[in-house]
Amino acid sequence: MNIVLLGPPGAGKGTQAKVLAKKLNVPHISTGDLLRQNVAAGSELGAKAKDYMNKGLLVPDALVTQMLGERFKQAELKTGFILDGYPRNLNQAKELDVLLAGLSMRIDKAIDLVSSEAVIIQRLSGRLVCRTCGSLFHKTNMPPKKEGVCDACGGELYQRTDDKEETIRNRLVVYREEVAALLKYYKEKGLLVSVNADGEASLVLDKIIELLRK
Ligand code: AP5
């Protein structure tokens, strides 16, 4: 199964992708995580991407697509993959098809996680991320057992710099500008399924699995 997870910031793409990837035994590839790793490592790509990310803007397509192409070369893709955060616009969707065609692969399903603005703001303003392993928590929705400490690896939890309310609103504006064309693209290919992602994470996961079985 080659899956792309679509949806606004905070819809739960990362949360669902991590669990699904384990269940399906496929790699979880998140362009947001890859970009943040580059920023943290101080790489040339990270330096170019940082300002866009802090403003809630998309990093230029060419940079992200090249980074994804490199990641695809390293990943074990035989059983499939879950792509989270890419594509973000029509151009990236087409670029992805080209990248995959080069590997004799294609997308099997595009899962759109639909979430309301109030839920998104609540989720993102309370999100905590592990600096070491990337596990996701939430101050109230999914609190860690010990404050500030990752349940999975004991690493330090931090708040993303782009999870400030003003930046979240910019990210939502960018998302809304691009999403219609992206959804149309996958709908016309017969690959699009939508899931209401406002509910509890385990219920959202059940709905996704049900849709994948069909
Ligand atoms: P990225 O990291 O991809 O951010 P995003 O798309 O804005 O999505 P998020 O990671 O914020 O949210 P999510 O849907 O994964 O939610 P999560 O599971 O964490 O991108 C960041 C930036 O990088 C972009 O703004 C851009 O600058 C750049 N970028 C990345 N990809 C790019 C691309 N392709 N092209 C150009 N630029 C790119 O959940 C959020 C919180 O809610 C967590 O605290 C979680 O615990 C909680 N939660 C999740 N689900 C539930 C639930 N069901 N119930 C209760 N709480 C929940």
Boltz pocket constraint, residues with backbone or C-beta under 6 A from the ligand:
constraints:
  - pocket:
      binder: B
      contacts: [[A, 7], [A, 8], [A, 9], [A, 10], [A, 11], [A, 12], [A, 13], [A, 14], [A, 15], [A, 16], [A, 31], [A, 32], [A, 33], [A, 35], [A, 49], [A, 52], [A, 53], [A, 54], [A, 56], [A, 57], [A, 58], [A, 59], [A, 60], [A, 61], [A, 64], [A, 84], [A, 85], [A, 86], [A, 87], [A, 88], [A, 92], [A, 123], [A, 124], [A, 126], [A, 127], [A, 128], [A, 136], [A, 137], [A, 138], [A, 139], [A, 141], [A, 142], [A, 162], [A, 171], [A, 197], [A, 198], [A, 199], [A, 200], [A, 201], [A, 202], [A, 204]]
      max_distance: 6.0
